[in-house]
Amino acid sequence: MIQKEWENKNLGTVIVKHTDAEKFKVSDMLTVGKEYTLVNETEEYYFVIDNSGKVAGYYKTYFS
C-alpha cells in the first residue's frame, strides 16, 4: 500500500479554488481557500491529505 508512504511526503502545498463537482460531492473533504499538503501528482490528479486526515486524489481543476 504505497499511499501509506505518501502520508510522510511533502511536495509542496496547493490551495482549493472551488468545490463545484459535476459527479461527486467534494465539499465535505475540501474547503475553499484552504491550503493542503501535496503528497503526489499525476497528469490528472493531485493527491493531498484532505479534511479527513487521509490521502485522497482529486482532479487538478479544484486547485490553484
PyRosetta script that sets phi, psi and omega in degrees:
from pyrosetta import init, pose_from_sequence

init()
pose = pose_from_sequence("MIQKEWENKNLGTVIVKHTDAEKFKVSDMLTVGKEYTLVNETEEYYFVIDNSGKVAGYYKTYFS")
pose.set_psi(1, 91.3)
pose.set_omega(1, -175.6)
pose.set_phi(2, -64.8)
pose.set_psi(2, -27.3)
pose.set_omega(2, -178.6)
pose.set_phi(3, -64.3)
pose.set_psi(3, -21.9)
pose.set_omega(3, 175.6)
pose.set_phi(4, -66.7)
pose.set_psi(4, -34.9)
pose.set_omega(4, 177.0)
pose.set_phi(5, -71.3)
pose.set_psi(5, -29.2)
pose.set_omega(5, -178.8)
pose.set_phi(6, -65.9)
pose.set_psi(6, -27.0)
pose.set_omega(6, -177.0)
pose.set_phi(7, -59.4)
pose.set_psi(7, -25.3)
pose.set_omega(7, -178.7)
pose.set_phi(8, -96.4)
pose.set_psi(8, -2.9)
pose.set_omega(8, 179.0)
pose.set_phi(9, -85.2)
pose.set_psi(9, 153.5)
pose.set_omega(9, 174.9)
pose.set_phi(10, -146.0)
pose.set_psi(10, 102.0)
pose.set_omega(10, 178.6)
pose.set_phi(11, -93.2)
pose.set_psi(11, 0.8)
pose.set_omega(11, -177.7)
pose.set_phi(12, 133.9)
pose.set_psi(12, -160.8)
pose.set_omega(12, 179.4)
pose.set_phi(13, -132.3)
pose.set_psi(13, 154.6)
pose.set_omega(13, 175.2)
pose.set_phi(14, -132.2)
pose.set_psi(14, 152.3)
pose.set_omega(14, -179.0)
pose.set_phi(15, -114.0)
pose.set_psi(15, 135.1)
pose.set_omega(15, 179.6)
pose.set_phi(16, -76.6)
pose.set_psi(16, 127.9)
pose.set_omega(16, 178.8)
pose.set_phi(17, -101.3)
pose.set_psi(17, -24.3)
pose.set_omega(17, 175.2)
pose.set_phi(18, -162.4)
pose.set_psi(18, 163.7)
pose.set_omega(18, 176.7)
pose.set_phi(19, -128.1)
pose.set_psi(19, 27.0)
pose.set_omega(19, 179.8)
pose.set_phi(20, -81.7)
pose.set_psi(20, 96.5)
pose.set_omega(20, -178.3)
pose.set_phi(21, -104.3)
pose.set_psi(21, 144.8)
pose.set_omega(21, 178.6)
pose.set_phi(22, -79.9)
pose.set_psi(22, -40.5)
pose.set_omega(22, -170.5)
pose.set_phi(23, -108.6)
pose.set_psi(23, -38.0)
pose.set_omega(23, -174.5)
pose.set_phi(24, -120.2)
pose.set_psi(24, 154.8)
pose.set_omega(24, 176.9)
pose.set_phi(25, -91.3)
pose.set_psi(25, 113.6)
pose.set_omega(25, -179.3)
pose.set_phi(26, -111.1)
pose.set_psi(26, -4.3)
pose.set_omega(26, -176.4)
pose.set_phi(27, -67.0)
pose.set_psi(27, -19.7)
pose.set_omega(27, 176.3)
pose.set_phi(28, -76.3)
pose.set_psi(28, -25.6)
pose.set_omega(28, -175.1)
pose.set_phi(29, -106.0)
pose.set_psi(29, -18.0)
pose.set_omega(29, 178.3)
pose.set_phi(30, -126.3)
pose.set_psi(30, 142.7)
pose.set_omega(30, 178.9)
pose.set_phi(31, -116.1)
pose.set_psi(31, 127.8)
pose.set_omega(31, -179.1)
pose.set_phi(32, -61.3)
pose.set_psi(32, 132.3)
pose.set_omega(32, 178.8)
pose.set_phi(33, 87.6)
pose.set_psi(33, -10.1)
pose.set_omega(33, -179.1)
pose.set_phi(34, -85.2)
pose.set_psi(34, 146.7)
pose.set_omega(34, -179.8)
pose.set_phi(35, -95.9)
pose.set_psi(35, 131.5)
pose.set_omega(35, -178.4)
pose.set_phi(36, -120.7)
pose.set_psi(36, 148.6)
pose.set_omega(36, 178.1)
pose.set_phi(37, -76.4)
pose.set_psi(37, 124.6)
pose.set_omega(37, 178.3)
pose.set_phi(38, -86.6)
pose.set_psi(38, 122.3)
pose.set_omega(38, -178.0)
pose.set_phi(39, -110.6)
pose.set_psi(39, -19.1)
pose.set_omega(39, 175.9)
pose.set_phi(40, -163.7)
pose.set_psi(40, 161.9)
pose.set_omega(40, -176.6)
pose.set_phi(41, -147.6)
pose.set_psi(41, 139.4)
pose.set_omega(41, 171.5)
pose.set_phi(42, -123.8)
pose.set_psi(42, -172.5)
pose.set_omega(42, 179.6)
pose.set_phi(43, -63.0)
pose.set_psi(43, -36.8)
pose.set_omega(43, -175.6)
pose.set_phi(44, -104.3)
pose.set_psi(44, -26.1)
pose.set_omega(44, -168.1)
pose.set_phi(45, -123.5)
pose.set_psi(45, 150.5)
pose.set_omega(45, 164.0)
pose.set_phi(46, -107.5)
pose.set_psi(46, 136.2)
pose.set_omega(46, 174.5)
pose.set_phi(47, -105.1)
pose.set_psi(47, 117.4)
pose.set_omega(47, -174.9)
pose.set_phi(48, -128.7)
pose.set_psi(48, 164.0)
pose.set_omega(48, 171.2)
pose.set_phi(49, -89.7)
pose.set_psi(49, 109.2)
pose.set_omega(49, -172.4)
pose.set_phi(50, -88.7)
pose.set_psi(50, -166.6)
pose.set_omega(50, -177.1)
pose.set_phi(51, -63.3)
pose.set_psi(51, -20.4)
pose.set_omega(51, 178.3)
pose.set_phi(52, -80.0)
pose.set_psi(52, -11.8)
pose.set_omega(52, -179.0)
pose.set_phi(53, 87.2)
pose.set_psi(53, 6.9)
pose.set_omega(53, -179.4)
pose.set_phi(54, -115.3)
pose.set_psi(54, 161.8)
pose.set_omega(54, 178.2)
pose.set_phi(55, -77.8)
pose.set_psi(55, 130.8)
pose.set_omega(55, 178.0)
pose.set_phi(56, -144.4)
pose.set_psi(56, 153.2)
pose.set_omega(56, -179.7)
pose.set_phi(57, -102.8)
pose.set_psi(57, 135.6)
pose.set_omega(57, 179.4)
pose.set_phi(58, -134.3)
pose.set_psi(58, 150.4)
pose.set_omega(58, 175.7)
pose.set_phi(59, -56.8)
pose.set_psi(59, 145.7)
pose.set_omega(59, -180.0)
pose.set_phi(60, -65.7)
pose.set_psi(60, -19.4)
pose.set_omega(60, -177.5)
pose.set_phi(61, -65.6)
pose.set_psi(61, -19.0)
pose.set_omega(61, 179.8)
pose.set_phi(62, -77.7)
pose.set_psi(62, -14.3)
pose.set_omega(62, -171.3)
pose.set_phi(63, -117.1)
pose.set_psi(63, 158.8)
pose.set_omega(63, 173.6)
pose.set_phi(64, -120.4)
pose.dump_pdb("model.pdb")
